[in-house]
Structure formats: structure tokens, C-alpha cells
Amino acid sequence: MPPPVLPRVLMLAGVMVIAAGQVVCAAQENPFASWPETSDPRHVGARVAARFLETPHMFLPSSGTIHYAEICAWYGALTFAREVGDEALGRRLAARFEPLHGAEQAYVPPVDHVDHSVFGVVPLELYLQHGRVRDRTLGLAFADGQWDRPRPDGLTNQARFWIDDMYMITALQTQAARATGSAHYLDRTSSAMVAYLDRLQRPNGLFYHAPDTPFFWGRGNGWMAAGMSELLRELPEDHRDRARILGGYHQMMRTLLDHQGADGMWRQLIDQPEAWPESSCTGMFTFAFVTGVDHGWLESASYGPAARRAWLALTTYIDEHGDVREVCVGTGTKDDRQYYLDRPRATGDFHGQAPVLWCATALLRAHR
């Protein structure tokens, strides 16, 4: 005899309540789903982007042209504006660039060094968002110029085997691929990435700053982590170099997870707990973790909470003006441990503002 209708309805209702409860629990377990107001990526990104627009240009002392750190922050602000759909912010960021096509053209760097060439990232992002051909032309002049006289091994002559290069080169060539759909930009930058992995990555997954500089400098490793993340976002699954790069990425991420401090931060020298917590590398590693979880390259259960702890910690380093503190200043290579430990710490330096904006964008992408 079939069961009465009413109990069956109640049973189904109970199952639906349980299922709904499971959905709610799953949403609550998403490490990127909800934030305190002071750490909400929308709120933080808007503050830091607004601060960017208030801040004068930063120049490279050697050339008097736009500093690569400003370019990295500009790119972050543009991607944030696009992700949140803030057209007014996007227009203001584009307006900041307009004089570089005219009255401020002297601030545009030459295409002769990785720190100069990364400039092309911003006009390419402007082209992707607004479709202006002159931005595309300018950006591609940097991307193509970077490989106009390749070395015998096929790498750009701008390769110097500092790990910083693997954001500067990779970000530019990846942007060119996005703007054109041409695979050769990814092919040449992936070849460069493999060469840097082969030469600089150590058995623990971290990277020396340069072959003759045997220290795991935080932001240097951050440039590499962010560069691999940007490249892997675009590299096809069947690309010849993807497995090698993803393997190097995984090796690095595992060691970074082990070296995250109890406070959520990473240190100026990653493997030395006595080194000071440094905000720019923490932002870059957070970006790499969030991007990896979002794309399924990293296990959410381990890396998601670690990324959340890092972001919550990082946002406490932003002052009332929207400036990030405890930022290591620009740093060349030196075979001297104390040199890295004693580097000056800045507040509001674009080296620190940039990764906060990258993270805000990545967190919003991941939540969406």
C-alpha cells in the first residue's frame, strides 16, 4: 500500500530543506564569498584606485620616464574598474594616459629594457577596454620591440635572468596576445619563462633573485608568482610549455604555503622568520593563490583559507589615505643577506599599491 500523500510531501520538503542548507553551507565555506567591510575587495580596490589617481607620476631615476611600478598599479586599477563595471573610474584612468600621447610624450620610455618595456601593458589594456587603435599601436610597439633583436637562443635581448623580468616580460607579451589573438606572443614568453625556471628555480620551488644572488627575496619571488599566474590564465591546455610552467608554479606554491607567517604575511626574505613582514610580496603571493584556486590549479581547501588570511592581513597595512605601508623599495641584486634585510620600507610606493589592486580584481573574479 503506498504511503500517505502528506507524509511523502513532508519528506520531500525535508529533503529540500536539507539540500538548501547544504547550498548555504557551501556558500559560507567559500573563502572569497564575504568580507568585513574594511577588507571587502570592492571597497579596498576603490580606495586604492582613487589614491592612484591622486598620486603624481613616478619616474625611473635613470631615464626620467614612467616607472614600471606605476605601470603595474595602473594596470591593476584598470582591471579593477573593468571587473566592477565602474565606467567613471575607467574614464579617469584613461584620461590620465591621454597626455602621454601628446604633451607628456617625453615620459614614454624607450623599448630597451624590461623596466621600460612593461609600459606597453597599459595602452594594451586601454585598447582592450576602449578599442582605440592608437593605444593598440603603441602597446604593440613595445611588445614587438622587445623581440626585435632576439638572442641566439630565441629569447629577448632584454633577458637578464633577474626574476623580476618574469612579470615585466610576461605581462607585456600576454597582454599583446589578448589584444591580437596571436599565439606567437604566448609562444615566445612561455619559452622565456621555461628558461628562467630552468636557471633560477631551486629544489624547494623558490627562486634566487639572480644566479649570483642566493637569497629568496620576497618581491622578486612575487614577480615570478604573479607572472606565472598571468601567463597560465592565457596559455592553452595543450600548449607545449604549459605542463612545465604549471609544474614550476605548483612547486613554488607548495613552499609558499609552508612559509606563510601565522600573521598571514610573507617576509622580506621568505625563508627567514626573523625578516620583517613585507606587503608587496604578500599581495603578489595572494594574487597567485587566489588565481590558482579560481582556475582550479590549486586545492581550494588549503590555498583558499591561506589566501583569505593573507588578504585580511594585507588590508590592515593600508592607511586612512589608501596608502600601503611596509613596502620594500626598489631593489637591485646583491650577494649580501643583510642588504635585503636592511632595505628601506616605504608607504604609498606603487610597488605595494599595484598588487593590492591585482588582488582586489582576482578576488572579485573568483567570487563571480
N, C-alpha and C positions, 0 to 999 in steps of 0.2 A: 504494500500500500504506500503511495507516495507521501512524503512528509507534508504537513500543512503548509499553505502558501505563506502565511505570516511569518513563521519561523525562518522559512527559506529567505524571505525578503530581509529579515533581520540579520541573517547570516551574511548575505551579500553586502548589506550595509556595513557590517562589522569588517568584512574584508576590505571594503573601500576605505574605511577609516584607517585601518592598519596601513594600507598602501599609501594613503595620503600622508600618514605620519612618517613613513619611510622616505617619501619625497622631501618632506620638510627637514628630516634629519640629514638627508644627503645635501640639501642646500646649506644647512647650518655647518656641515663639515667642510664645505668649500672654503679653503683658506683665503680666497680672494673675494668672497661674496659680500662681506660687510666690514666696516671700519669705524673706529671712533672718528668724530668729526675732524679732529686735528690731524688725522692720518688718512682721511679719505683722499684717494688719488685725484679726484676731480678738484677738490679744494686745494690740495698741495700743488698740483700742476698749474692751476690758475694763478696761485700766488707767485710761484717761481717764474712762470712765463711773463707775468706782469712786471716782475723785478727785472727780467731780461730786457724788456722794452725800455725801462728807466735807466739802464746801465750804458754808459758810453762804450764805444768800440774799444776792444782790447787789441793791442798791436804786438807783433813779434819784434823784439828789440833789434834783431839782426837785419830786418828788411823794412820795418815801418809799415808793413801790410797787415791785414786782418789776421788775428791769431787763430790757430786751429782750434783752441778751446772755445772761442766764441762761436765758431762754425758748428762745433758739436752741440753746444747749447741751443743755437738757432735751429738746427735740425730737430732737436728734441722738442722745442717749443712748437715747431710746425707740425710734427707728428701728433703732438698732444691736441693742438687746435683741430686737426682733422678728425681725430678719434672722438672728441666730444662734440663735434659739429659746431664749433664756435667760429662762425664766419667773420665776426668783427675782429677777433684776435688774429685770425688768418690774414685779414686785410692789413692789419697794423704790422704784422711780421713781414709781409710782402713790401709794404711801404718803406720799412727800414732798409730793404735791399735796393730800392729804386735808385738812390744816389750812386750806387756802385756801378751802374750802367752809364753814369754821366759825371756829375761834379766830384764824386769821390772815387773815380776810376783809378787814381793813383794808389788806392788802398788794396786793389785787387792784386794778389801775389802772382809771381811768375810760376810756371809749371816746371819746377826744377828740383823739388824736394817733397818728401811725403807730408811735411808740416805745411807746405804751401798748397799742394795739390788737393788736399781734402776739402779745400774751399768749394770745389765743384759740387759737393753734396747738396749744398743749399739751393743753388739755382736749379738743380735737377729735381729737388723736392718741390720747389715753386712751380716748375713745369708740370709735374705730376698732379698738382692741386689746381693750377690755374690755366694750364695749357698754352702759356706764352712761348712762342718759338725762340725768342732771343734768350730766354733762360735756358732752354734746352741746348741751344748752340753754345752758350758759354760753359755750361756744365760738361758737355761732351768734349769741349776743347781741353779740359783738364783730364778727363778720363782717357781720351785718346793720346794726349800729350804725355801721359805717364808711361806709355809703352811705345813712344815714337822711336826710341833708340834702345831696344832691348839688349840685355847682356847675352853672351853666347849660349847660356843655359835657358834663355827664353824669359827670364824674369825682368821686371822693370829695372832700369839702371838706378832707380831711387831706392832699391832694396839695400838696407844697411844692416839687417839682422839685429835690430832692436825690436823687442816685442811690441812696442808702441805702433810700429808700422802696420801690424796686422789688424788694427782698426782703421788707420788712415787710408791704407790701400784698399782694404776690403770694403769699407763703407762706400768709397767712391765708385769702385767698379760694380758693386751690387746695385747702387743707385742708377748707374748707366744701363745695366741690364733691365731694371724696372722701367726706365724711361723709353727704351728702344725695343725690348723684347729680344735682343740679340744675345745668343748663348755665348759668344766668344768673350764677353766681359766676365762671365762667370768662369769660363774655362781658364782664363789667364790668372784671375785672382785665386781660384782654387789651387792652381799649380804653385802659386806663391805661398799659400797657406800650408800646403804639404811640405814645401821646402823649409819653412820656418818650424813646423812641427818636428821634422826630422833633425833639425840642427839644435833647437833650443829647448824642447820639452824634455824634462828629466824623468827618471823612472817613477817618481811619486806623482807625476801628472802636472806639476807646476813648471814654470819657465824661469830660467835665468833672464835678467834684463838684457844681456848681450852675451856672446860666447866668452868674453873675458871678464864678466861681471857676475860672479857666482852667488847672487842673492835673489831671493824671491820677493822682489819689490811689489807692494800691493797694487798700485795703479797700473804698473806695467803689465801685470797679470790680468788686471781688469780690462785693459785694452784688448788683450788676446781673447778673453772670455766673451766680451761684447762683440768682437769681430767675428768669432766663430758663430755666435748666435745669429747675427745678421746674415751671414753667408748661408747657414743651414736653412734659414727661413725660405731662401730662394732656390737653393740647389736641388735639382730634380732627384727623385728617389733612385733613378738608375744612372746618375752621373758617375763618371769614372772615379772621382775623388771623394764622393760622399762618404763611403764607408770609412776611409782613412781619417777624414776630418771628424766624423761623428765619434769614432773611436778615441781620438785625441780629446775631444770635448768631454766624453764620459769620464775618461781618466782624470781630467782636471776637476770636473765637478765633484767626483767622489772625495778627492783630497780637500777641496774647499769645504765640503760639508763637515769633514773631520776637524777643520781648523777654525770654524766659526766660533767666536767667543760666546761665553754664557750671556753676555750683554746683547748678543745678536750681531755684533760688528765683526769686521775683519781688521787685521793690524797692518801697520805701515810695512813691516816685514812679516809676511803671512805666517811663517812657521815659528815665530819667536813671540811667545805670550807677553814678554816684557815690553814689546814695542807698543806704541800708542795706537788706539783705535782711530782709523782713518776713514773719512766719509766718502771720498770719491771712489776708492776701490770697493767699499761696501755697496755703493749704488750700482757699480758695474756688475758685481757678482750677483746682486739681487736681480738685476735685469736678465742675466744669463739663466738664473734659476727659474724665474717666472716664465721666460720664453720657452725654456725646456719643458716645464710642466704643461704649459699651454699647448705645445705641439706634440706632447706625448713622448718626448725623448728622455724625460726624467720621470721617475716614480713619484706620483703626487703625494703619497703618504709620507715620504721622507722629505722631499725637497719643497713641497708646498708649505708646511709649517715653518721650515727654515727660512724660506723667502719672506713669509709673513713676519717672523721675528726680526729679520733684518730691516724690512721696511718700517716697522713700528719703531725700531731703534733709530734708524736714519732720520726719520721725521722729527725726532727730538733734537737733532742738530741744526734745524732750520730756525733762525731767529725771527723776531717780530717784523723785520723788513723783508723777509723772504730770502735771506742770505744763508748759505750753508757754511758752517764753521768746521774747523779741524780738517782742512783740505791741504794736502801736501802740494807745495808749489811745484812748478815745472822742474823736472829733474833729469839731468843727463846721466850717463853711465859712469861708474867709478868703482874700482876694485877696493872698496873700503866700507865695511859694515857700518861703522859709526857715521859715515857720511849720510847714509839713508836714515838712520835713527835721528839724526840732528837736523834734518831738513826743516825749514821754516813751515809754519802752519798758517794758512790764510783763511779769511772769511769772505764769502761772496765771490771767490775766484770761479771763473767759468768751468775750470776743471771739475769742480764739485757741483755746480748748478746743472751741468749737462746730464749726468747720469740720473739725477732725481727726475728730470723730465722724461728721460727714456723709460724709467721705471713706471712713472705715472701712466704713460701710454701703454706699456706692456701689461700692467695690472688691469687697465680698462679693457684692453683686447681680450685678456684671459677671462675676465668676468663676463664679457659679452659672449 
